[in-house]
Amino acid sequence: MSALFNFQSLLLVILLIICTCTYARATVPTLVDRNKEGVFGLFFKFARIGERLSPWLAMACVAMAISVLLS
């Protein structure tokens, strides 16, 4: 089943994208910062979400890990 049709998998993919973009921006900021508009601007926005909501994202990642382990 595709991640687009399974809600839990879709949430997992979104969480992983946000965490990856945030890590990439912390490691190599010029890679993410130069693309603030267009399709690649989504990665900048995901990184910004990850920076501003990091405690909430950490709790969401823990909850998703428990959910995946129990299912």
All heavy atoms as TSV, in Angstrom:
chain	resi	resn	atom	element	x	y	z
A	1	MET	N	N	0.840	-1.177	0.000
A	1	MET	CA	C	0.000	0.000	0.000
A	1	MET	C	C	0.888	1.244	0.000
A	1	MET	O	O	1.902	1.297	0.686
A	1	MET	CB	C	-0.893	-0.018	1.237
A	1	MET	CG	C	-1.881	1.111	1.266
A	1	MET	SD	S	-2.944	1.100	2.702
A	1	MET	CE	C	-4.191	-0.006	2.170
A	2	SER	N	N	0.516	2.216	-0.742
A	2	SER	CA	C	1.281	3.445	-0.851
A	2	SER	C	C	1.118	4.295	0.401
A	2	SER	O	O	0.110	4.230	1.096
A	2	SER	CB	C	0.796	4.221	-2.066
A	2	SER	OG	O	1.443	5.467	-2.121
A	3	ALA	N	N	2.117	5.109	0.685
A	3	ALA	CA	C	2.061	5.990	1.852
A	3	ALA	C	C	1.000	7.076	1.684
A	3	ALA	O	O	0.569	7.671	2.663
A	3	ALA	CB	C	3.420	6.622	2.094
A	4	LEU	N	N	0.587	7.334	0.454
A	4	LEU	CA	C	-0.438	8.355	0.239
A	4	LEU	C	C	-1.823	7.887	0.645
A	4	LEU	O	O	-2.695	8.700	0.941
A	4	LEU	CB	C	-0.443	8.773	-1.235
A	4	LEU	CG	C	0.824	9.438	-1.741
A	4	LEU	CD1	C	0.713	9.667	-3.227
A	4	LEU	CD2	C	1.087	10.725	-1.013
A	5	PHE	N	N	-2.045	6.579	0.660
A	5	PHE	CA	C	-3.372	6.060	0.963
A	5	PHE	C	C	-3.509	5.583	2.396
A	5	PHE	O	O	-4.610	5.310	2.850
A	5	PHE	CB	C	-3.722	4.915	0.008
A	5	PHE	CG	C	-3.719	5.355	-1.425
A	5	PHE	CD1	C	-2.826	4.815	-2.322
A	5	PHE	CD2	C	-4.604	6.315	-1.872
A	5	PHE	CE1	C	-2.819	5.220	-3.645
A	5	PHE	CE2	C	-4.608	6.733	-3.184
A	5	PHE	CZ	C	-3.716	6.180	-4.079
A	6	ASN	N	N	-2.406	5.462	3.105
A	6	ASN	CA	C	-2.430	5.049	4.493
A	6	ASN	C	C	-2.071	6.270	5.337
A	6	ASN	O	O	-0.966	6.804	5.236
A	6	ASN	CB	C	-1.428	3.912	4.716
A	6	ASN	CG	C	-1.518	3.322	6.093
A	6	ASN	OD1	O	-2.264	3.812	6.935
A	6	ASN	ND2	N	-0.751	2.282	6.320
A	7	PHE	N	N	-2.982	6.704	6.208
A	7	PHE	CA	C	-2.798	7.949	6.953
A	7	PHE	C	C	-1.588	7.879	7.876
A	7	PHE	O	O	-0.826	8.832	7.977
A	7	PHE	CB	C	-4.065	8.278	7.748
A	7	PHE	CG	C	-4.007	9.607	8.431
A	7	PHE	CD1	C	-4.008	10.768	7.690
A	7	PHE	CD2	C	-3.930	9.693	9.810
A	7	PHE	CE1	C	-3.939	12.005	8.314
A	7	PHE	CE2	C	-3.866	10.911	10.434
A	7	PHE	CZ	C	-3.870	12.080	9.690
A	8	GLN	N	N	-1.385	6.754	8.539
A	8	GLN	CA	C	-0.252	6.613	9.446
A	8	GLN	C	C	1.074	6.703	8.680
A	8	GLN	O	O	2.012	7.353	9.125
A	8	GLN	CB	C	-0.321	5.295	10.204
A	8	GLN	CG	C	0.802	5.115	11.196
A	8	GLN	CD	C	0.685	3.805	11.958
A	8	GLN	OE1	O	-0.226	3.022	11.716
A	8	GLN	NE2	N	1.598	3.575	12.861
A	9	SER	N	N	1.139	6.089	7.528
A	9	SER	CA	C	2.351	6.155	6.717
A	9	SER	C	C	2.587	7.560	6.175
A	9	SER	O	O	3.730	8.018	6.090
A	9	SER	CB	C	2.275	5.169	5.561
A	9	SER	OG	O	2.208	3.859	6.045
A	10	LEU	N	N	1.513	8.240	5.821
A	10	LEU	CA	C	1.640	9.615	5.341
A	10	LEU	C	C	2.199	10.511	6.442
A	10	LEU	O	O	3.099	11.324	6.200
A	10	LEU	CB	C	0.288	10.140	4.862
A	10	LEU	CG	C	0.259	11.578	4.365
A	10	LEU	CD1	C	1.103	11.711	3.106
A	10	LEU	CD2	C	-1.164	12.026	4.119
A	11	LEU	N	N	1.702	10.364	7.663
A	11	LEU	CA	C	2.230	11.148	8.783
A	11	LEU	C	C	3.697	10.824	9.038
A	11	LEU	O	O	4.493	11.715	9.325
A	11	LEU	CB	C	1.416	10.885	10.045
A	11	LEU	CG	C	0.043	11.529	10.112
A	11	LEU	CD1	C	-0.645	11.130	11.410
A	11	LEU	CD2	C	0.136	13.029	10.009
A	12	LEU	N	N	4.052	9.568	8.930
A	12	LEU	CA	C	5.436	9.163	9.132
A	12	LEU	C	C	6.351	9.792	8.081
A	12	LEU	O	O	7.423	10.300	8.406
A	12	LEU	CB	C	5.553	7.644	9.090
A	12	LEU	CG	C	6.937	7.065	9.330
A	12	LEU	CD1	C	7.396	7.381	10.732
A	12	LEU	CD2	C	6.917	5.578	9.089
A	13	VAL	N	N	5.923	9.789	6.837
A	13	VAL	CA	C	6.716	10.385	5.762
A	13	VAL	C	C	6.871	11.886	5.980
A	13	VAL	O	O	7.971	12.440	5.819
A	13	VAL	CB	C	6.081	10.080	4.384
A	13	VAL	CG1	C	6.699	10.917	3.285
A	13	VAL	CG2	C	6.208	8.607	4.068
A	14	ILE	N	N	5.814	12.563	6.377
A	14	ILE	CA	C	5.888	14.008	6.629
A	14	ILE	C	C	6.829	14.303	7.789
A	14	ILE	O	O	7.648	15.228	7.714
A	14	ILE	CB	C	4.482	14.582	6.869
A	14	ILE	CG1	C	3.677	14.562	5.573
A	14	ILE	CG2	C	4.565	16.008	7.417
A	14	ILE	CD1	C	2.227	14.913	5.730
A	15	LEU	N	N	6.742	13.527	8.869
A	15	LEU	CA	C	7.656	13.717	9.996
A	15	LEU	C	C	9.105	13.507	9.588
A	15	LEU	O	O	9.994	14.267	9.976
A	15	LEU	CB	C	7.306	12.758	11.135
A	15	LEU	CG	C	6.176	13.168	12.059
A	15	LEU	CD1	C	5.858	12.034	13.026
A	15	LEU	CD2	C	6.523	14.417	12.824
A	16	LEU	N	N	9.357	12.476	8.790
A	16	LEU	CA	C	10.725	12.213	8.347
A	16	LEU	C	C	11.249	13.314	7.437
A	16	LEU	O	O	12.431	13.691	7.523
A	16	LEU	CB	C	10.800	10.859	7.647
A	16	LEU	CG	C	10.677	9.643	8.563
A	16	LEU	CD1	C	10.610	8.374	7.721
A	16	LEU	CD2	C	11.822	9.584	9.539
A	17	ILE	N	N	10.409	13.853	6.571
A	17	ILE	CA	C	10.828	14.952	5.696
A	17	ILE	C	C	11.164	16.185	6.523
A	17	ILE	O	O	12.182	16.840	6.294
A	17	ILE	CB	C	9.739	15.271	4.647
A	17	ILE	CG1	C	9.660	14.154	3.625
A	17	ILE	CG2	C	10.035	16.598	3.949
A	17	ILE	CD1	C	8.497	14.298	2.668
A	18	ILE	N	N	10.328	16.509	7.509
A	18	ILE	CA	C	10.573	17.676	8.354
A	18	ILE	C	C	11.882	17.505	9.123
A	18	ILE	O	O	12.713	18.417	9.171
A	18	ILE	CB	C	9.389	17.920	9.308
A	18	ILE	CG1	C	8.177	18.397	8.520
A	18	ILE	CG2	C	9.759	18.953	10.379
A	18	ILE	CD1	C	6.904	18.486	9.339
A	19	CYS	N	N	12.077	16.336	9.713
A	19	CYS	CA	C	13.305	16.099	10.479
A	19	CYS	C	C	14.545	16.121	9.588
A	19	CYS	O	O	15.582	16.670	9.968
A	19	CYS	CB	C	13.213	14.768	11.218
A	19	CYS	SG	S	11.969	14.765	12.523
A	20	THR	N	N	14.441	15.558	8.399
A	20	THR	CA	C	15.580	15.544	7.476
A	20	THR	C	C	15.929	16.951	7.006
A	20	THR	O	O	17.114	17.321	6.962
A	20	THR	CB	C	15.275	14.645	6.269
A	20	THR	OG1	O	14.950	13.339	6.747
A	20	THR	CG2	C	16.441	14.577	5.314
A	21	CYS	N	N	14.928	17.739	6.666
A	21	CYS	CA	C	15.186	19.107	6.211
A	21	CYS	C	C	15.774	19.964	7.327
A	21	CYS	O	O	16.668	20.782	7.089
A	21	CYS	CB	C	13.899	19.740	5.699
A	21	CYS	SG	S	13.321	19.033	4.155
A	22	THR	N	N	15.294	19.770	8.546
A	22	THR	CA	C	15.826	20.523	9.676
A	22	THR	C	C	17.283	20.150	9.932
A	22	THR	O	O	18.132	21.013	10.181
A	22	THR	CB	C	14.984	20.260	10.939
A	22	THR	OG1	O	13.623	20.556	10.651
A	22	THR	CG2	C	15.453	21.115	12.090
A	23	TYR	N	N	17.596	18.865	9.858
A	23	TYR	CA	C	18.978	18.424	10.049
A	23	TYR	C	C	19.876	18.944	8.923
A	23	TYR	O	O	20.996	19.398	9.183
A	23	TYR	CB	C	19.043	16.900	10.106
A	23	TYR	CG	C	20.441	16.374	10.229
A	23	TYR	CD1	C	21.120	16.439	11.436
A	23	TYR	CD2	C	21.101	15.827	9.128
A	23	TYR	CE1	C	22.414	15.970	11.552
A	23	TYR	CE2	C	22.393	15.361	9.232
A	23	TYR	CZ	C	23.048	15.431	10.451
A	23	TYR	OH	O	24.328	14.974	10.553
A	24	ALA	N	N	19.380	18.899	7.706
A	24	ALA	CA	C	20.174	19.391	6.575
A	24	ALA	C	C	20.441	20.880	6.706
A	24	ALA	O	O	21.546	21.351	6.402
A	24	ALA	CB	C	19.456	19.090	5.262
A	25	ARG	N	N	19.465	21.629	7.181
A	25	ARG	CA	C	19.665	23.076	7.335
A	25	ARG	C	C	20.636	23.376	8.462
A	25	ARG	O	O	21.420	24.314	8.386
A	25	ARG	CB	C	18.347	23.787	7.602
A	25	ARG	CG	C	18.519	25.290	7.600
A	25	ARG	CD	C	17.199	26.014	7.545
A	25	ARG	NE	N	17.395	27.423	7.286
A	25	ARG	CZ	C	17.573	28.318	8.252
A	25	ARG	NH1	N	17.564	27.950	9.506
A	25	ARG	NH2	N	17.746	29.585	7.942
A	26	ALA	N	N	20.612	22.565	9.526
A	26	ALA	CA	C	21.561	22.771	10.621
A	26	ALA	C	C	22.977	22.402	10.199
A	26	ALA	O	O	23.946	23.021	10.644
A	26	ALA	CB	C	21.144	21.948	11.830
A	27	THR	N	N	23.110	21.409	9.341
A	27	THR	CA	C	24.427	20.947	8.923
A	27	THR	C	C	25.001	21.809	7.795
A	27	THR	O	O	26.145	22.253	7.870
A	27	THR	CB	C	24.352	19.482	8.456
A	27	THR	OG1	O	23.738	18.711	9.485
A	27	THR	CG2	C	25.719	18.927	8.173
A	28	VAL	N	N	24.211	22.010	6.752
A	28	VAL	CA	C	24.656	22.783	5.583
A	28	VAL	C	C	23.581	23.826	5.272
A	28	VAL	O	O	22.709	23.603	4.430
A	28	VAL	CB	C	24.861	21.862	4.355
A	28	VAL	CG1	C	25.468	22.639	3.203
A	28	VAL	CG2	C	25.697	20.659	4.702
A	29	PRO	N	N	23.610	24.969	5.957
A	29	PRO	CA	C	22.527	25.950	5.783
A	29	PRO	C	C	22.400	26.520	4.375
A	29	PRO	O	O	21.296	26.836	3.940
A	29	PRO	CB	C	22.867	27.051	6.774
A	29	PRO	CG	C	24.067	26.643	7.503
A	29	PRO	CD	C	24.584	25.382	6.927
A	30	THR	N	N	23.494	26.627	3.656
A	30	THR	CA	C	23.410	27.232	2.316
A	30	THR	C	C	22.639	26.343	1.347
A	30	THR	O	O	22.053	26.838	0.390
A	30	THR	CB	C	24.816	27.498	1.747
A	30	THR	OG1	O	25.550	26.271	1.727
A	30	THR	CG2	C	25.555	28.514	2.584
A	31	LEU	N	N	22.627	25.047	1.599
A	31	LEU	CA	C	21.919	24.125	0.717
A	31	LEU	C	C	20.413	24.363	0.755
A	31	LEU	O	O	19.737	24.336	-0.268
A	31	LEU	CB	C	22.229	22.677	1.118
A	31	LEU	CG	C	21.601	21.578	0.276
A	31	LEU	CD1	C	22.207	21.601	-1.112
A	31	LEU	CD2	C	21.814	20.243	0.937
A	32	VAL	N	N	19.886	24.631	1.932
A	32	VAL	CA	C	18.441	24.812	2.087
A	32	VAL	C	C	18.046	26.271	1.918
A	32	VAL	O	O	17.001	26.570	1.349
A	32	VAL	CB	C	17.983	24.284	3.468
A	32	VAL	CG1	C	16.498	24.474	3.669
A	32	VAL	CG2	C	18.342	22.817	3.617
A	33	ASP	N	N	18.886	27.197	2.370
A	33	ASP	CA	C	18.520	28.616	2.361
A	33	ASP	C	C	18.484	29.240	0.976
A	33	ASP	O	O	17.786	30.213	0.759
A	33	ASP	CB	C	19.480	29.413	3.240
A	33	ASP	CG	C	19.224	29.181	4.707
A	33	ASP	OD1	O	18.144	28.675	5.044
A	33	ASP	OD2	O	20.115	29.512	5.516
A	34	ARG	N	N	19.239	28.683	0.026
A	34	ARG	CA	C	19.262	29.309	-1.293
A	34	ARG	C	C	17.980	29.049	-2.083
A	34	ARG	O	O	17.706	29.715	-3.061
A	34	ARG	CB	C	20.472	28.838	-2.086
A	34	ARG	CG	C	20.427	27.382	-2.446
A	34	ARG	CD	C	21.642	26.970	-3.216
A	34	ARG	NE	N	21.633	25.515	-3.389
A	34	ARG	CZ	C	22.657	24.820	-3.773
A	34	ARG	NH1	N	23.787	25.432	-4.032
A	34	ARG	NH2	N	22.567	23.527	-3.903
A	35	ASN	N	N	17.181	28.085	-1.677
A	35	ASN	CA	C	15.935	27.751	-2.372
A	35	ASN	C	C	14.743	28.104	-1.493
A	35	ASN	O	O	14.126	27.242	-0.887
A	35	ASN	CB	C	15.897	26.258	-2.716
A	35	ASN	CG	C	17.019	25.852	-3.612
A	35	ASN	OD1	O	17.317	26.549	-4.561
A	35	ASN	ND2	N	17.645	24.734	-3.326
A	36	LYS	N	N	14.415	29.379	-1.421
A	36	LYS	CA	C	13.299	29.807	-0.576
A	36	LYS	C	C	11.984	29.890	-1.338
A	36	LYS	O	O	10.938	30.029	-0.735
A	36	LYS	CB	C	13.606	31.153	0.060
A	36	LYS	CG	C	14.719	31.076	1.077
A	36	LYS	CD	C	14.905	32.389	1.780
A	36	LYS	CE	C	16.033	32.267	2.786
A	36	LYS	NZ	N	16.245	33.506	3.506
A	37	GLU	N	N	12.031	29.790	-2.648
A	37	GLU	CA	C	10.818	29.873	-3.458
A	37	GLU	C	C	10.779	28.710	-4.432
A	37	GLU	O	O	11.788	28.075	-4.715
A	37	GLU	CB	C	10.776	31.198	-4.211
A	37	GLU	CG	C	10.686	32.401	-3.297
A	37	GLU	CD	C	10.680	33.694	-4.076
A	37	GLU	OE1	O	10.704	33.651	-5.324
A	37	GLU	OE2	O	10.658	34.754	-3.448
A	38	GLY	N	N	9.596	28.436	-4.939
A	38	GLY	CA	C	9.446	27.358	-5.906
A	38	GLY	C	C	9.221	26.016	-5.223
A	38	GLY	O	O	8.875	25.931	-4.050
A	39	VAL	N	N	9.440	24.970	-5.987
A	39	VAL	CA	C	9.210	23.618	-5.480
A	39	VAL	C	C	10.193	23.295	-4.356
A	39	VAL	O	O	9.821	22.720	-3.336
A	39	VAL	CB	C	9.344	22.592	-6.627
A	39	VAL	CG1	C	9.197	21.184	-6.099
A	39	VAL	CG2	C	8.310	22.869	-7.702
A	40	PHE	N	N	11.453	23.684	-4.530
A	40	PHE	CA	C	12.444	23.412	-3.502
A	40	PHE	C	C	12.250	24.295	-2.273
A	40	PHE	O	O	12.865	24.056	-1.236
A	40	PHE	CB	C	13.857	23.571	-4.062
A	40	PHE	CG	C	14.202	22.515	-5.076
A	40	PHE	CD1	C	14.363	22.839	-6.404
A	40	PHE	CD2	C	14.337	21.197	-4.690
A	40	PHE	CE1	C	14.669	21.871	-7.338
A	40	PHE	CE2	C	14.644	20.218	-5.609
A	40	PHE	CZ	C	14.805	20.552	-6.945
A	41	GLY	N	N	11.415	25.301	-2.375
A	41	GLY	CA	C	11.075	26.127	-1.229
A	41	GLY	C	C	10.308	25.362	-0.166
A	41	GLY	O	O	10.285	25.762	1.000
A	42	LEU	N	N	9.676	24.258	-0.564
A	42	LEU	CA	C	8.996	23.415	0.425
A	42	LEU	C	C	9.978	22.851	1.434
A	42	LEU	O	O	9.657	22.732	2.620
A	42	LEU	CB	C	8.255	22.275	-0.269
A	42	LEU	CG	C	7.007	22.648	-1.037
A	42	LEU	CD1	C	6.478	21.439	-1.782
A	42	LEU	CD2	C	5.965	23.183	-0.094
A	43	PHE	N	N	11.182	22.513	0.988
A	43	PHE	CA	C	12.193	22.000	1.907
A	43	PHE	C	C	12.609	23.075	2.912
A	43	PHE	O	O	12.834	22.791	4.078
A	43	PHE	CB	C	13.403	21.477	1.146
A	43	PHE	CG	C	13.075	20.313	0.251
A	43	PHE	CD1	C	13.407	20.347	-1.085
A	43	PHE	CD2	C	12.418	19.201	0.745
A	43	PHE	CE1	C	13.108	19.283	-1.910
A	43	PHE	CE2	C	12.106	18.131	-0.071
A	43	PHE	CZ	C	12.454	18.167	-1.402
A	44	PHE	N	N	12.696	24.324	2.446
A	44	PHE	CA	C	12.997	25.428	3.360
A	44	PHE	C	C	11.880	25.590	4.382
A	44	PHE	O	O	12.132	25.790	5.571
A	44	PHE	CB	C	13.190	26.720	2.565
A	44	PHE	CG	C	13.363	27.938	3.429
A	44	PHE	CD1	C	14.563	28.174	4.067
A	44	PHE	CD2	C	12.319	28.828	3.607
A	44	PHE	CE1	C	14.728	29.290	4.870
A	44	PHE	CE2	C	12.473	29.935	4.403
A	44	PHE	CZ	C	13.680	30.176	5.039
A	45	LYS	N	N	10.646	25.472	3.925
A	45	LYS	CA	C	9.505	25.618	4.841
A	45	LYS	C	C	9.434	24.467	5.833
A	45	LYS	O	O	9.132	24.671	7.012
A	45	LYS	CB	C	8.216	25.734	4.040
A	45	LYS	CG	C	8.134	27.031	3.286
A	45	LYS	CD	C	6.918	27.117	2.412
A	45	LYS	CE	C	6.984	28.409	1.614
A	45	LYS	NZ	N	5.948	28.526	0.624
A	46	PHE	N	N	9.730	23.249	5.371
A	46	PHE	CA	C	9.772	22.113	6.288
A	46	PHE	C	C	10.871	22.301	7.329
A	46	PHE	O	O	10.686	21.977	8.506
A	46	PHE	CB	C	9.995	20.806	5.532
A	46	PHE	CG	C	8.776	20.261	4.867
A	46	PHE	CD1	C	8.850	19.762	3.583
A	46	PHE	CD2	C	7.551	20.232	5.508
A	46	PHE	CE1	C	7.731	19.243	2.949
A	46	PHE	CE2	C	6.428	19.720	4.889
A	46	PHE	CZ	C	6.517	19.223	3.614
A	47	ALA	N	N	12.021	22.837	6.916
A	47	ALA	CA	C	13.111	23.085	7.859
A	47	ALA	C	C	12.718	24.148	8.875
A	47	ALA	O	O	13.026	24.034	10.059
A	47	ALA	CB	C	14.372	23.511	7.116
A	48	ARG	N	N	12.007	25.157	8.420
A	48	ARG	CA	C	11.559	26.216	9.323
A	48	ARG	C	C	10.548	25.673	10.335
A	48	ARG	O	O	10.592	26.011	11.509
A	48	ARG	CB	C	10.947	27.351	8.500
A	48	ARG	CG	C	10.625	28.573	9.277
A	48	ARG	CD	C	11.832	29.175	9.883
A	48	ARG	NE	N	12.526	29.980	8.907
A	48	ARG	CZ	C	13.554	30.736	9.201
A	48	ARG	NH1	N	14.008	30.797	10.422
A	48	ARG	NH2	N	14.152	31.417	8.265
A	49	ILE	N	N	9.649	24.812	9.886
A	49	ILE	CA	C	8.691	24.174	10.788
A	49	ILE	C	C	9.429	23.347	11.825
A	49	ILE	O	O	9.114	23.372	13.012
A	49	ILE	CB	C	7.697	23.308	9.995
A	49	ILE	CG1	C	6.739	24.184	9.200
A	49	ILE	CG2	C	6.912	22.391	10.917
A	49	ILE	CD1	C	5.896	23.423	8.197
A	50	GLY	N	N	10.435	22.598	11.383
A	50	GLY	CA	C	11.206	21.773	12.296
A	50	GLY	C	C	11.970	22.582	13.332
A	50	GLY	O	O	12.127	22.151	14.474
A	51	GLU	N	N	12.449	23.761	12.950
A	51	GLU	CA	C	13.163	24.615	13.900
A	51	GLU	C	C	12.231	25.215	14.934
A	51	GLU	O	O	12.559	25.264	16.111
A	51	GLU	CB	C	13.862	25.750	13.160
A	51	GLU	CG	C	15.021	25.309	12.314
A	51	GLU	CD	C	15.545	26.434	11.457
A	51	GLU	OE1	O	14.924	27.519	11.435
A	51	GLU	OE2	O	16.577	26.229	10.803
A	52	ARG	N	N	11.078	25.650	14.506
A	52	ARG	CA	C	10.174	26.358	15.416
A	52	ARG	C	C	9.345	25.428	16.278
A	52	ARG	O	O	8.960	25.796	17.380
A	52	ARG	CB	C	9.268	27.276	14.605
A	52	ARG	CG	C	10.046	28.386	13.966
A	52	ARG	CD	C	9.150	29.372	13.295
A	52	ARG	NE	N	9.950	30.428	12.688
A	52	ARG	CZ	C	9.454	31.439	12.041
A	52	ARG	NH1	N	8.162	31.546	11.903
A	52	ARG	NH2	N	10.244	32.354	11.524
A	53	LEU	N	N	9.045	24.246	15.793
A	53	LEU	CA	C	8.202	23.321	16.543
A	53	LEU	C	C	8.959	22.078	16.997
A	53	LEU	O	O	8.378	21.002	17.111
A	53	LEU	CB	C	7.005	22.898	15.680
A	53	LEU	CG	C	6.054	23.999	15.241
A	53	LEU	CD1	C	4.986	23.431	14.326
A	53	LEU	CD2	C	5.399	24.654	16.434
A	54	SER	N	N	10.249	22.219	17.272
A	54	SER	CA	C	11.062	21.044	17.575
A	54	SER	C	C	10.589	20.241	18.789
A	54	SER	O	O	10.622	19.008	18.727
A	54	SER	CB	C	12.535	21.435	17.715
A	54	SER	OG	O	12.709	22.373	18.731
A	55	PRO	N	N	10.132	20.841	19.899
A	55	PRO	CA	C	9.643	19.992	21.001
A	55	PRO	C	C	8.397	19.199	20.605
A	55	PRO	O	O	8.265	18.020	20.963
A	55	PRO	CB	C	9.321	20.981	22.121
A	55	PRO	CG	C	10.019	22.232	21.771
A	55	PRO	CD	C	10.176	22.251	20.289
A	56	TRP	N	N	7.521	19.814	19.847
A	56	TRP	CA	C	6.308	19.127	19.413
A	56	TRP	C	C	6.633	18.023	18.414
A	56	TRP	O	O	6.023	16.956	18.432
A	56	TRP	CB	C	5.316	20.121	18.814
A	56	TRP	CG	C	4.761	21.055	19.835
A	56	TRP	CD1	C	5.163	22.329	20.080
A	56	TRP	CD2	C	3.738	20.768	20.781
A	56	TRP	NE1	N	4.446	22.856	21.108
A	56	TRP	CE2	C	3.555	21.923	21.555
A	56	TRP	CE3	C	2.952	19.652	21.045
A	56	TRP	CZ2	C	2.624	21.986	22.580
A	56	TRP	CZ3	C	2.022	19.722	22.064
A	56	TRP	CH2	C	1.861	20.875	22.820
A	57	LEU	N	N	7.586	18.281	17.543
A	57	LEU	CA	C	7.993	17.257	16.576
A	57	LEU	C	C	8.681	16.091	17.262
A	57	LEU	O	O	8.497	14.940	16.861
A	57	LEU	CB	C	8.928	17.852	15.528
A	57	LEU	CG	C	8.235	18.638	14.436
A	57	LEU	CD1	C	9.256	19.306	13.549
A	57	LEU	CD2	C	7.360	17.734	13.615
A	58	ALA	N	N	9.444	16.373	18.295
A	58	ALA	CA	C	10.089	15.292	19.039
A	58	ALA	C	C	9.040	14.401	19.694
A	58	ALA	O	O	9.144	13.164	19.659
A	58	ALA	CB	C	11.035	15.874	20.083
A	59	MET	N	N	8.026	15.018	20.271
A	59	MET	CA	C	6.942	14.222	20.877
A	59	MET	C	C	6.175	13.443	19.814
A	59	MET	O	O	5.782	12.295	20.037
A	59	MET	CB	C	5.995	15.131	21.669
A	59	MET	CG	C	6.608	15.634	22.962
A	59	MET	SD	S	5.459	16.518	24.006
A	59	MET	CE	C	5.252	18.031	23.091
A	60	ALA	N	N	5.981	14.052	18.653
A	60	ALA	CA	C	5.282	13.358	17.568
A	60	ALA	C	C	6.105	12.183	17.057
A	60	ALA	O	O	5.545	11.123	16.744
A	60	ALA	CB	C	4.986	14.332	16.432
A	61	CYS	N	N	7.420	12.345	16.989
A	61	CYS	CA	C	8.275	11.233	16.552
A	61	CYS	C	C	8.254	10.086	17.549
A	61	CYS	O	O	8.210	8.916	17.159
A	61	CYS	CB	C	9.712	11.726	16.345
A	61	CYS	SG	S	9.929	12.736	14.878
A	62	VAL	N	N	8.270	10.403	18.838
A	62	VAL	CA	C	8.188	9.357	19.861
A	62	VAL	C	C	6.851	8.658	19.797
A	62	VAL	O	O	6.767	7.407	19.865
A	62	VAL	CB	C	8.446	9.959	21.261
A	62	VAL	CG1	C	8.119	8.969	22.358
A	62	VAL	CG2	C	9.888	10.414	21.384
A	63	ALA	N	N	5.776	9.431	19.653
A	63	ALA	CA	C	4.435	8.826	19.547
A	63	ALA	C	C	4.324	7.946	18.304
A	63	ALA	O	O	3.735	6.866	18.353
A	63	ALA	CB	C	3.375	9.918	19.526
A	64	MET	N	N	4.894	8.398	17.196
A	64	MET	CA	C	4.846	7.601	15.970
A	64	MET	C	C	5.676	6.330	16.122
A	64	MET	O	O	5.278	5.271	15.637
A	64	MET	CB	C	5.352	8.429	14.795
A	64	MET	CG	C	5.190	7.765	13.463
A	64	MET	SD	S	3.488	7.357	13.009
A	64	MET	CE	C	2.823	8.952	12.704
A	65	ALA	N	N	6.813	6.426	16.797
A	65	ALA	CA	C	7.636	5.230	17.014
A	65	ALA	C	C	6.895	4.209	17.867
A	65	ALA	O	O	6.904	3.002	17.553
A	65	ALA	CB	C	8.949	5.631	17.693
A	66	ILE	N	N	6.235	4.660	18.900
A	66	ILE	CA	C	5.451	3.738	19.741
A	66	ILE	C	C	4.309	3.142	18.945
A	66	ILE	O	O	4.037	1.950	19.040
A	66	ILE	CB	C	4.950	4.485	21.000
A	66	ILE	CG1	C	6.137	4.828	21.903
A	66	ILE	CG2	C	3.917	3.663	21.751
A	66	ILE	CD1	C	5.786	5.754	23.039
A	67	SER	N	N	3.666	3.969	18.138
A	67	SER	CA	C	2.550	3.498	17.327
A	67	SER	C	C	3.000	2.449	16.322
A	67	SER	O	O	2.307	1.424	16.112
A	67	SER	CB	C	1.908	4.680	16.604
A	67	SER	OG	O	0.948	4.246	15.682
A	68	VAL	N	N	4.146	2.657	15.696
A	68	VAL	CA	C	4.649	1.699	14.711
A	68	VAL	C	C	5.070	0.406	15.401
A	68	VAL	O	O	4.828	-0.686	14.894
A	68	VAL	CB	C	5.819	2.319	13.905
A	68	VAL	CG1	C	6.556	1.274	13.104
A	68	VAL	CG2	C	5.296	3.405	12.990
A	69	LEU	N	N	5.683	0.519	16.567
A	69	LEU	CA	C	6.115	-0.678	17.287
A	69	LEU	C	C	4.942	-1.514	17.786
A	69	LEU	O	O	5.016	-2.741	17.831
A	69	LEU	CB	C	7.018	-0.308	18.451
A	69	LEU	CG	C	8.417	0.175	18.070
A	69	LEU	CD1	C	9.159	0.639	19.308
A	69	LEU	CD2	C	9.181	-0.923	17.376
A	70	LEU	N	N	3.854	-0.866	18.163
A	70	LEU	CA	C	2.701	-1.597	18.689
A	70	LEU	C	C	1.808	-2.165	17.595
A	70	LEU	O	O	1.019	-3.063	17.856
A	70	LEU	CB	C	1.879	-0.682	19.608
A	70	LEU	CG	C	2.570	-0.285	20.904
A	70	LEU	CD1	C	1.669	0.656	21.702
A	70	LEU	CD2	C	2.956	-1.481	21.732
A	71	SER	N	N	1.909	-1.630	16.394
A	71	SER	CA	C	1.028	-2.153	15.328
A	71	SER	C	C	1.662	-3.248	14.530
A	71	SER	O	O	2.744	-3.626	14.606
A	71	SER	CB	C	0.623	-1.025	14.391
A	71	SER	OG	O	1.729	-0.504	13.708
